[in-house]
Amino acid sequence: MLPAEIIKKIKRIHIKSGRMVNTMMAGQYRSVFRGSGIEFEEVREYTPGDEVKSIDWKVSARLGRPFVKLYREERELIVMLLVDMSASGGFGTAESIKQETAAEIAAVLAFNAIRNNDKVGAILFTDRVEKYIPPMKGSSHVWRVIKEIFTFQPQGKGTDIKDAVSYLGRVCRKRTVAFLISDFLAQDYSRQLKIAGKKHELIGILVSDSGEFSLPKAGILSVQDLESGELLMMDAFDPKTRQQFESMKAAEYRASKETLKASDIDCVEVSTRDSVADVLINFFRYREKMR
């Protein structure tokens, strides 16, 4: 049995995400993400304005007048959610921790996919791939994905993005739209992003919390790295200490963005204080303009 608090959170995300999709994102997802290919549909007689390259010369020669081939887009997509379940996701100073924000992002994206009759799958990872949920259709499947993200108890604490992205390449042979949802506190994953980006439409979603980037003025603090367990004693009253900490965290965040950009991967920035719906809507609008 799940704890009542967890059930309440899952239901809240499920209802909220479904409402977002139905009222705020109608049509945007579909217009931004296209299918993986085209299929032949029919041959019809040529009309002025048709492209010459679409002429079926064999049929035209046989019938004595020009005919063109028509194709239709293969609309069904496979959407994969790569969700970072490492220990750093347990940090948060707003209404939700980073892991809950990641779950809400995943839910909104999954509902958009299901609403458009696409398949959704998930890869939950830490310093290893811990769970693979094969792509499927249906609202009950979305419920399963959200439930897994909220209730899954990972074995690892660290983050290995390159392993997760490499795993995506092994389990998804067809081109997919893959959302990598993480705080990107990892090393040496640029090469894997570049390789995956050539085969799949890979999008990075960088989750952060404003409290990560500064120290409270609270005297001597014990600061712990949630992934490594390392403890540091810091004088939070000392301006130099606070400045060094802020510079270090800003540099980490900037490096994550630069790695995604260098890998030719779109980066969507989401804070635990942000409206997930607003951020994703703005991203969809941006992608629509760039098409």
TORKOL-4160 file (C-alpha; in steps of 0.2 Angstrom, whole numbers, padded with zeros to 4 digits, m for minus):
291
<pt num="1" X="0000" Y="0000" Z="0000"/>
<pt num="2" X="0006" Y="0017" Z="m0004"/>
<pt num="3" X="0007" Y="0031" Z="0009"/>
<pt num="4" X="m0008" Y="0042" Z="0009"/>
<pt num="5" X="0003" Y="0058" Z="0006"/>
<pt num="6" X="0011" Y="0050" Z="m0009"/>
<pt num="7" X="m0006" Y="0045" Z="m0016"/>
<pt num="8" X="m0012" Y="0063" Z="m0014"/>
<pt num="9" X="0003" Y="0070" Z="m0023"/>
<pt num="10" X="0001" Y="0058" Z="m0037"/>
<pt num="11" X="m0017" Y="0062" Z="m0039"/>
<pt num="12" X="m0014" Y="0081" Z="m0039"/>
<pt num="13" X="0000" Y="0079" Z="m0052"/>
<pt num="14" X="m0012" Y="0068" Z="m0063"/>
<pt num="15" X="m0027" Y="0080" Z="m0062"/>
<pt num="16" X="m0017" Y="0096" Z="m0064"/>
<pt num="17" X="m0006" Y="0089" Z="m0079"/>
<pt num="18" X="m0022" Y="0083" Z="m0088"/>
<pt num="19" X="m0030" Y="0100" Z="m0086"/>
<pt num="20" X="m0015" Y="0109" Z="m0092"/>
<pt num="21" X="m0014" Y="0098" Z="m0108"/>
<pt num="22" X="m0033" Y="0100" Z="m0111"/>
<pt num="23" X="m0034" Y="0119" Z="m0108"/>
<pt num="24" X="m0017" Y="0127" Z="m0112"/>
<pt num="25" X="m0007" Y="0116" Z="m0124"/>
<pt num="26" X="m0020" Y="0110" Z="m0136"/>
<pt num="27" X="m0012" Y="0109" Z="m0154"/>
<pt num="28" X="0005" Y="0116" Z="m0149"/>
<pt num="29" X="0013" Y="0099" Z="m0145"/>
<pt num="30" X="0006" Y="0091" Z="m0162"/>
<pt num="31" X="0012" Y="0106" Z="m0172"/>
<pt num="32" X="0030" Y="0105" Z="m0165"/>
<pt num="33" X="0034" Y="0087" Z="m0165"/>
<pt num="34" X="0031" Y="0078" Z="m0182"/>
<pt num="35" X="0031" Y="0059" Z="m0186"/>
<pt num="36" X="0046" Y="0049" Z="m0190"/>
<pt num="37" X="0043" Y="0047" Z="m0208"/>
<pt num="38" X="0031" Y="0047" Z="m0223"/>
<pt num="39" X="0020" Y="0034" Z="m0231"/>
<pt num="40" X="0014" Y="0032" Z="m0249"/>
<pt num="41" X="m0005" Y="0036" Z="m0250"/>
<pt num="42" X="m0010" Y="0037" Z="m0268"/>
<pt num="43" X="m0007" Y="0043" Z="m0286"/>
<pt num="44" X="m0017" Y="0057" Z="m0294"/>
<pt num="45" X="m0017" Y="0067" Z="m0310"/>
<pt num="46" X="m0005" Y="0082" Z="m0310"/>
<pt num="47" X="m0012" Y="0099" Z="m0307"/>
<pt num="48" X="m0003" Y="0116" Z="m0310"/>
<pt num="49" X="0007" Y="0120" Z="m0294"/>
<pt num="50" X="0013" Y="0102" Z="m0290"/>
<pt num="51" X="0031" Y="0100" Z="m0288"/>
<pt num="52" X="0040" Y="0092" Z="m0303"/>
<pt num="53" X="0050" Y="0080" Z="m0292"/>
<pt num="54" X="0033" Y="0072" Z="m0286"/>
<pt num="55" X="0029" Y="0066" Z="m0304"/>
<pt num="56" X="0027" Y="0047" Z="m0306"/>
<pt num="57" X="0036" Y="0046" Z="m0323"/>
<pt num="58" X="0031" Y="0027" Z="m0325"/>
<pt num="59" X="0013" Y="0030" Z="m0322"/>
<pt num="60" X="0013" Y="0046" Z="m0333"/>
<pt num="61" X="0021" Y="0037" Z="m0347"/>
<pt num="62" X="0009" Y="0023" Z="m0347"/>
<pt num="63" X="m0006" Y="0034" Z="m0346"/>
<pt num="64" X="0000" Y="0048" Z="m0358"/>
<pt num="65" X="m0002" Y="0062" Z="m0346"/>
<pt num="66" X="0007" Y="0067" Z="m0330"/>
<pt num="67" X="0003" Y="0060" Z="m0313"/>
<pt num="68" X="0010" Y="0063" Z="m0296"/>
<pt num="69" X="0013" Y="0053" Z="m0280"/>
<pt num="70" X="0005" Y="0058" Z="m0264"/>
<pt num="71" X="0012" Y="0054" Z="m0247"/>
<pt num="72" X="0005" Y="0057" Z="m0229"/>
<pt num="73" X="0015" Y="0059" Z="m0213"/>
<pt num="74" X="0017" Y="0044" Z="m0202"/>
<pt num="75" X="0011" Y="0054" Z="m0187"/>
<pt num="76" X="0013" Y="0042" Z="m0172"/>
<pt num="77" X="0028" Y="0046" Z="m0161"/>
<pt num="78" X="0037" Y="0037" Z="m0148"/>
<pt num="79" X="0041" Y="0049" Z="m0133"/>
<pt num="80" X="0054" Y="0044" Z="m0121"/>
<pt num="81" X="0056" Y="0052" Z="m0104"/>
<pt num="82" X="0073" Y="0050" Z="m0097"/>
<pt num="83" X="0071" Y="0055" Z="m0078"/>
<pt num="84" X="0086" Y="0058" Z="m0067"/>
<pt num="85" X="0082" Y="0050" Z="m0050"/>
<pt num="86" X="0098" Y="0054" Z="m0041"/>
<pt num="87" X="0099" Y="0060" Z="m0023"/>
<pt num="88" X="0101" Y="0078" Z="m0028"/>
<pt num="89" X="0083" Y="0078" Z="m0034"/>
<pt num="90" X="0078" Y="0078" Z="m0016"/>
<pt num="91" X="0083" Y="0096" Z="m0014"/>
<pt num="92" X="0071" Y="0110" Z="m0013"/>
<pt num="93" X="0067" Y="0126" Z="m0005"/>
<pt num="94" X="0051" Y="0130" Z="m0014"/>
<pt num="95" X="0034" Y="0121" Z="m0013"/>
<pt num="96" X="0041" Y="0106" Z="m0021"/>
<pt num="97" X="0058" Y="0097" Z="m0022"/>
<pt num="98" X="0067" Y="0095" Z="m0039"/>
<pt num="99" X="0061" Y="0077" Z="m0040"/>
<pt num="100" X="0043" Y="0083" Z="m0039"/>
<pt num="101" X="0045" Y="0096" Z="m0052"/>
<pt num="102" X="0053" Y="0083" Z="m0063"/>
<pt num="103" X="0038" Y="0072" Z="m0060"/>
<pt num="104" X="0026" Y="0086" Z="m0065"/>
<pt num="105" X="0036" Y="0089" Z="m0081"/>
<pt num="106" X="0036" Y="0071" Z="m0086"/>
<pt num="107" X="0017" Y="0070" Z="m0083"/>
<pt num="108" X="0013" Y="0085" Z="m0094"/>
<pt num="109" X="0024" Y="0078" Z="m0108"/>
<pt num="110" X="0016" Y="0061" Z="m0106"/>
<pt num="111" X="m0002" Y="0068" Z="m0106"/>
<pt num="112" X="0002" Y="0078" Z="m0122"/>
<pt num="113" X="0009" Y="0062" Z="m0130"/>
<pt num="114" X="m0006" Y="0051" Z="m0125"/>
<pt num="115" X="m0018" Y="0065" Z="m0131"/>
<pt num="116" X="m0011" Y="0064" Z="m0148"/>
<pt num="117" X="m0011" Y="0045" Z="m0148"/>
<pt num="118" X="0008" Y="0043" Z="m0147"/>
<pt num="119" X="0017" Y="0030" Z="m0136"/>
<pt num="120" X="0026" Y="0035" Z="m0120"/>
<pt num="121" X="0040" Y="0026" Z="m0111"/>
<pt num="122" X="0052" Y="0030" Z="m0098"/>
<pt num="123" X="0070" Y="0027" Z="m0092"/>
<pt num="124" X="0073" Y="0031" Z="m0074"/>
<pt num="125" X="0092" Y="0032" Z="m0070"/>
<pt num="126" X="0104" Y="0037" Z="m0056"/>
<pt num="127" X="0123" Y="0032" Z="m0058"/>
<pt num="128" X="0115" Y="0017" Z="m0068"/>
<pt num="129" X="0099" Y="0014" Z="m0077"/>
<pt num="130" X="0087" Y="0008" Z="m0064"/>
<pt num="131" X="0071" Y="0005" Z="m0073"/>
<pt num="132" X="0065" Y="0004" Z="m0091"/>
<pt num="133" X="0046" Y="0007" Z="m0095"/>
<pt num="134" X="0043" Y="0002" Z="m0113"/>
<pt num="135" X="0033" Y="0014" Z="m0124"/>
<pt num="136" X="0014" Y="0011" Z="m0123"/>
<pt num="137" X="m0002" Y="0021" Z="m0126"/>
<pt num="138" X="m0017" Y="0025" Z="m0114"/>
<pt num="139" X="m0021" Y="0036" Z="m0099"/>
<pt num="140" X="m0018" Y="0021" Z="m0087"/>
<pt num="141" X="0000" Y="0020" Z="m0094"/>
<pt num="142" X="0003" Y="0039" Z="m0090"/>
<pt num="143" X="m0004" Y="0035" Z="m0072"/>
<pt num="144" X="0009" Y="0021" Z="m0071"/>
<pt num="145" X="0023" Y="0032" Z="m0076"/>
<pt num="146" X="0019" Y="0046" Z="m0064"/>
<pt num="147" X="0017" Y="0033" Z="m0050"/>
<pt num="148" X="0034" Y="0025" Z="m0054"/>
<pt num="149" X="0043" Y="0042" Z="m0053"/>
<pt num="150" X="0035" Y="0046" Z="m0036"/>
<pt num="151" X="0037" Y="0029" Z="m0028"/>
<pt num="152" X="0053" Y="0022" Z="m0036"/>
<pt num="153" X="0067" Y="0019" Z="m0023"/>
<pt num="154" X="0083" Y="0020" Z="m0033"/>
<pt num="155" X="0098" Y="0010" Z="m0028"/>
<pt num="156" X="0111" Y="0023" Z="m0033"/>
<pt num="157" X="0113" Y="0041" Z="m0028"/>
<pt num="158" X="0124" Y="0048" Z="m0041"/>
<pt num="159" X="0121" Y="0053" Z="m0059"/>
<pt num="160" X="0127" Y="0045" Z="m0075"/>
<pt num="161" X="0119" Y="0054" Z="m0090"/>
<pt num="162" X="0130" Y="0046" Z="m0103"/>
<pt num="163" X="0124" Y="0028" Z="m0098"/>
<pt num="164" X="0106" Y="0033" Z="m0098"/>
<pt num="165" X="0108" Y="0041" Z="m0115"/>
<pt num="166" X="0117" Y="0026" Z="m0122"/>
<pt num="167" X="0104" Y="0015" Z="m0115"/>
<pt num="168" X="0091" Y="0025" Z="m0125"/>
<pt num="169" X="0100" Y="0021" Z="m0141"/>
<pt num="170" X="0100" Y="0002" Z="m0137"/>
<pt num="171" X="0081" Y="0001" Z="m0133"/>
<pt num="172" X="0074" Y="0013" Z="m0146"/>
<pt num="173" X="0079" Y="0008" Z="m0164"/>
<pt num="174" X="0066" Y="0020" Z="m0172"/>
<pt num="175" X="0068" Y="0039" Z="m0171"/>
<pt num="176" X="0060" Y="0045" Z="m0155"/>
<pt num="177" X="0057" Y="0062" Z="m0146"/>
<pt num="178" X="0067" Y="0060" Z="m0130"/>
<pt num="179" X="0066" Y="0072" Z="m0115"/>
<pt num="180" X="0081" Y="0071" Z="m0104"/>
<pt num="181" X="0075" Y="0078" Z="m0087"/>
<pt num="182" X="0089" Y="0081" Z="m0075"/>
<pt num="183" X="0098" Y="0094" Z="m0064"/>
<pt num="184" X="0113" Y="0089" Z="m0075"/>
<pt num="185" X="0125" Y="0087" Z="m0060"/>
<pt num="186" X="0136" Y="0075" Z="m0070"/>
<pt num="187" X="0152" Y="0074" Z="m0080"/>
<pt num="188" X="0158" Y="0069" Z="m0097"/>
<pt num="189" X="0141" Y="0066" Z="m0106"/>
<pt num="190" X="0143" Y="0077" Z="m0121"/>
<pt num="191" X="0149" Y="0064" Z="m0133"/>
<pt num="192" X="0134" Y="0053" Z="m0129"/>
<pt num="193" X="0122" Y="0068" Z="m0132"/>
<pt num="194" X="0129" Y="0071" Z="m0149"/>
<pt num="195" X="0128" Y="0053" Z="m0154"/>
<pt num="196" X="0110" Y="0052" Z="m0148"/>
<pt num="197" X="0105" Y="0068" Z="m0156"/>
<pt num="198" X="0109" Y="0062" Z="m0173"/>
<pt num="199" X="0097" Y="0048" Z="m0172"/>
<pt num="200" X="0083" Y="0055" Z="m0160"/>
<pt num="201" X="0076" Y="0072" Z="m0156"/>
<pt num="202" X="0084" Y="0074" Z="m0140"/>
<pt num="203" X="0078" Y="0089" Z="m0128"/>
<pt num="204" X="0086" Y="0093" Z="m0111"/>
<pt num="205" X="0076" Y="0099" Z="m0097"/>
<pt num="206" X="0087" Y="0107" Z="m0084"/>
<pt num="207" X="0078" Y="0107" Z="m0067"/>
<pt num="208" X="0085" Y="0118" Z="m0053"/>
<pt num="209" X="0080" Y="0126" Z="m0036"/>
<pt num="210" X="0085" Y="0144" Z="m0032"/>
<pt num="211" X="0091" Y="0139" Z="m0015"/>
<pt num="212" X="0105" Y="0129" Z="m0023"/>
<pt num="213" X="0115" Y="0145" Z="m0029"/>
<pt num="214" X="0117" Y="0154" Z="m0012"/>
<pt num="215" X="0121" Y="0151" Z="0006"/>
<pt num="216" X="0109" Y="0158" Z="0020"/>
<pt num="217" X="0117" Y="0170" Z="0032"/>
<pt num="218" X="0117" Y="0157" Z="0046"/>
<pt num="219" X="0134" Y="0156" Z="0054"/>
<pt num="220" X="0143" Y="0140" Z="0053"/>
<pt num="221" X="0134" Y="0128" Z="0042"/>
<pt num="222" X="0136" Y="0109" Z="0038"/>
<pt num="223" X="0134" Y="0107" Z="0019"/>
<pt num="224" X="0131" Y="0090" Z="0012"/>
<pt num="225" X="0133" Y="0084" Z="m0006"/>
<pt num="226" X="0117" Y="0073" Z="m0007"/>
<pt num="227" X="0125" Y="0062" Z="m0021"/>
<pt num="228" X="0142" Y="0059" Z="m0014"/>
<pt num="229" X="0138" Y="0061" Z="0005"/>
<pt num="230" X="0153" Y="0073" Z="0007"/>
<pt num="231" X="0151" Y="0085" Z="0022"/>
<pt num="232" X="0159" Y="0103" Z="0022"/>
<pt num="233" X="0159" Y="0115" Z="0036"/>
<pt num="234" X="0156" Y="0133" Z="0029"/>
<pt num="235" X="0155" Y="0150" Z="0038"/>
<pt num="236" X="0140" Y="0157" Z="0029"/>
<pt num="237" X="0142" Y="0174" Z="0038"/>
<pt num="238" X="0159" Y="0177" Z="0028"/>
<pt num="239" X="0155" Y="0187" Z="0012"/>
<pt num="240" X="0170" Y="0179" Z="0003"/>
<pt num="241" X="0164" Y="0161" Z="0007"/>
<pt num="242" X="0146" Y="0165" Z="0001"/>
<pt num="243" X="0154" Y="0173" Z="m0015"/>
<pt num="244" X="0165" Y="0158" Z="m0019"/>
<pt num="245" X="0150" Y="0146" Z="m0016"/>
<pt num="246" X="0139" Y="0157" Z="m0027"/>
<pt num="247" X="0152" Y="0158" Z="m0041"/>
<pt num="248" X="0155" Y="0139" Z="m0040"/>
<pt num="249" X="0136" Y="0135" Z="m0042"/>
<pt num="250" X="0134" Y="0147" Z="m0056"/>
<pt num="251" X="0148" Y="0140" Z="m0065"/>
<pt num="252" X="0141" Y="0122" Z="m0063"/>
<pt num="253" X="0124" Y="0128" Z="m0070"/>
<pt num="254" X="0132" Y="0138" Z="m0084"/>
<pt num="255" X="0143" Y="0123" Z="m0089"/>
<pt num="256" X="0127" Y="0112" Z="m0090"/>
<pt num="257" X="0119" Y="0124" Z="m0102"/>
<pt num="258" X="0135" Y="0126" Z="m0113"/>
<pt num="259" X="0137" Y="0107" Z="m0114"/>
<pt num="260" X="0119" Y="0105" Z="m0121"/>
<pt num="261" X="0122" Y="0119" Z="m0133"/>
<pt num="262" X="0138" Y="0112" Z="m0139"/>
<pt num="263" X="0129" Y="0095" Z="m0142"/>
<pt num="264" X="0116" Y="0105" Z="m0152"/>
<pt num="265" X="0102" Y="0100" Z="m0139"/>
<pt num="266" X="0088" Y="0112" Z="m0135"/>
<pt num="267" X="0089" Y="0117" Z="m0116"/>
<pt num="268" X="0073" Y="0120" Z="m0107"/>
<pt num="269" X="0076" Y="0128" Z="m0090"/>
<pt num="270" X="0063" Y="0125" Z="m0076"/>
<pt num="271" X="0065" Y="0130" Z="m0058"/>
<pt num="272" X="0055" Y="0123" Z="m0043"/>
<pt num="273" X="0047" Y="0140" Z="m0042"/>
<pt num="274" X="0041" Y="0140" Z="m0060"/>
<pt num="275" X="0024" Y="0136" Z="m0068"/>
<pt num="276" X="0029" Y="0120" Z="m0077"/>
<pt num="277" X="0014" Y="0123" Z="m0089"/>
<pt num="278" X="0020" Y="0141" Z="m0093"/>
<pt num="279" X="0038" Y="0135" Z="m0096"/>
<pt num="280" X="0033" Y="0121" Z="m0108"/>
<pt num="281" X="0021" Y="0132" Z="m0118"/>
<pt num="282" X="0034" Y="0145" Z="m0121"/>
<pt num="283" X="0046" Y="0131" Z="m0127"/>
<pt num="284" X="0033" Y="0124" Z="m0139"/>
<pt num="285" X="0030" Y="0142" Z="m0145"/>
<pt num="286" X="0049" Y="0144" Z="m0148"/>
<pt num="287" X="0050" Y="0127" Z="m0157"/>
<pt num="288" X="0036" Y="0132" Z="m0168"/>
<pt num="289" X="0044" Y="0148" Z="m0173"/>
<pt num="290" X="0060" Y="0139" Z="m0177"/>
<pt num="291" X="0053" Y="0126" Z="m0188"/>
